């Protein structure tokens, strides 16, 4: 119980300190108040955005893009990763090429995505999918490769069919690595959607931040900044919970 | 949470405050001008400021006091200039109607000291192979422009006239360079930009669907205008410098605003890299005197009031602007008496676009 309280209180105290610093920086106008907007005003902006429904609309668009891009990127990553992890030959053929594309920073993909897929949804979803693909691919192929040969042999002795051996041995062994990749990817997906929307969009939380900046509404920029952070923390926590639920044998210490 | 942490936070705060206060007391070594960048990325201004820059009028005026004049060109145009004003990096700037309104409404301490020109054109361009024939057909389509610029507000006025609002389009925030690429790549259905589209259209790279260079009554309602503002702090600390700056500005205006010397005005417009043809067509048969005269008259105030109201109505600003607080006409009124007395335009104009051009030509300085 004591430990639990500490886990909650320690980060909370740091966050309160940051808030206090923000408040003081505004109170003494270290930065112009038009640029660094006081916390109370930003809070009011968030409430206004919620009441007008703008927050839900923009957040909805961003989350929709993340869901689609993440879904596609993770599915592809798991499929390709499992294939490469289980077949030497496939890895020899395709590994180096995939590695080549991996070297390209994800942001460098954006202009090409826009040229090829247009400025609307498809390019954003593809951008997010690419960002999510590699961590899942890497983790999955490592996870599948890491399945202990001993276990597979035991399965063979017990006469498990290939399908059963896959479901009973490979999947549980590789799952921790796959989930770790998925967790990395969800954070990347969220970063990717915001940057995709910063580059060219007519909706979404990243767009809202650019728009606010162009209209010199810094409260909107800071509100967007905080909301992006909050959603990031929420999805990360969600994934922590998912990991604990699916892999009860590997208790994760947050 | 420990004591040293609190103390170091306070040290930083106090240190920053101390720096800020000493900075204010130091005598000025330079006047920092914020200028809207151009698509050519050349550090040269056009119009009245262009003339002053070309002839080093500000530099000469302030050189005797050892004050340098710094010209900073903002590639991000109006919105970037607002950030420069807010962080104290600009003393005086000349920029568009909407950014000026956004800055003031957003709490930046600016004072409008000289009217900018009215008659800033917008061009709505579509891809050359586009089948779109009217603005109404663009409803629901992908439109690009740089938000927070005068083009944005002119677009809002334009679509309002069609019974539409900004929300009836998919709007992408793109710079002119990005916009041209997106237009040609078919990524967007239209782009709202400046007169470089005249040339692009000639080369077959775009088709102009609508432009205000017709200078008809409707166009004069859509066109943008400019504001020349000083930072409130600079104005309070150095009213004398502001007065001298405005004097020079009016002198430059007196030297350039003459319908008989239209060609020279057009040459000023070509400084960044626009072609003469482009400037000529952009100007149309608009009166350079009426559009650029730095006078606080009904022509300008009606534009200013309309611009603020349009921004409020479209939800671009959330707070109204009290003109009596924003406009400080004392510097200009004084400068007009000393630098432009006897010039007919110094008396001002009734309402934009309604003036008789012949009368102005006749009244030009002999």
HADDOCK unambig.tbl for C-alpha pairs under 7 A between the chains (distance, minus, plus):
assign (segid A and resid 30 and name CA) (segid B and resid 13 and name CA) 6.89 0.50 0.50
assign (segid A and resid 30 and name CA) (segid B and resid 16 and name CA) 6.30 0.50 0.50
assign (segid A and resid 30 and name CA) (segid B and resid 17 and name CA) 6.39 0.50 0.50
assign (segid A and resid 32 and name CA) (segid B and resid 86 and name CA) 6.56 0.50 0.50
assign (segid A and resid 32 and name CA) (segid B and resid 87 and name CA) 6.40 0.50 0.50
assign (segid A and resid 34 and name CA) (segid B and resid 86 and name CA) 6.63 0.50 0.50
assign (segid A and resid 34 and name CA) (segid B and resid 106 and name CA) 6.95 0.50 0.50
assign (segid A and resid 34 and name CA) (segid B and resid 107 and name CA) 5.88 0.50 0.50
assign (segid A and resid 34 and name CA) (segid B and resid 108 and name CA) 6.39 0.50 0.50
assign (segid A and resid 35 and name CA) (segid B and resid 86 and name CA) 6.73 0.50 0.50
assign (segid A and resid 118 and name CA) (segid B and resid 187 and name CA) 5.23 0.50 0.50
assign (segid A and resid 119 and name CA) (segid B and resid 187 and name CA) 5.68 0.50 0.50
assign (segid A and resid 200 and name CA) (segid B and resid 172 and name CA) 5.80 0.50 0.50
assign (segid A and resid 200 and name CA) (segid B and resid 173 and name CA) 6.29 0.50 0.50
assign (segid A and resid 201 and name CA) (segid B and resid 172 and name CA) 5.54 0.50 0.50
assign (segid A and resid 202 and name CA) (segid B and resid 170 and name CA) 5.85 0.50 0.50
assign (segid A and resid 202 and name CA) (segid B and resid 171 and name CA) 5.40 0.50 0.50
assign (segid A and resid 202 and name CA) (segid B and resid 172 and name CA) 5.58 0.50 0.50
assign (segid A and resid 214 and name CA) (segid B and resid 79 and name CA) 5.27 0.50 0.50
assign (segid A and resid 214 and name CA) (segid B and resid 147 and name CA) 5.82 0.50 0.50
assign (segid A and resid 214 and name CA) (segid B and resid 148 and name CA) 5.07 0.50 0.50
assign (segid A and resid 215 and name CA) (segid B and resid 79 and name CA) 6.87 0.50 0.50
assign (segid A and resid 215 and name CA) (segid B and resid 102 and name CA) 6.14 0.50 0.50
assign (segid A and resid 215 and name CA) (segid B and resid 148 and name CA) 5.06 0.50 0.50
assign (segid A and resid 215 and name CA) (segid B and resid 316 and name CA) 6.98 0.50 0.50
assign (segid A and resid 216 and name CA) (segid B and resid 79 and name CA) 6.81 0.50 0.50
assign (segid A and resid 216 and name CA) (segid B and resid 102 and name CA) 6.27 0.50 0.50
assign (segid A and resid 216 and name CA) (segid B and resid 103 and name CA) 6.40 0.50 0.50
assign (segid A and resid 216 and name CA) (segid B and resid 106 and name CA) 6.33 0.50 0.50
assign (segid A and resid 217 and name CA) (segid B and resid 106 and name CA) 6.46 0.50 0.50
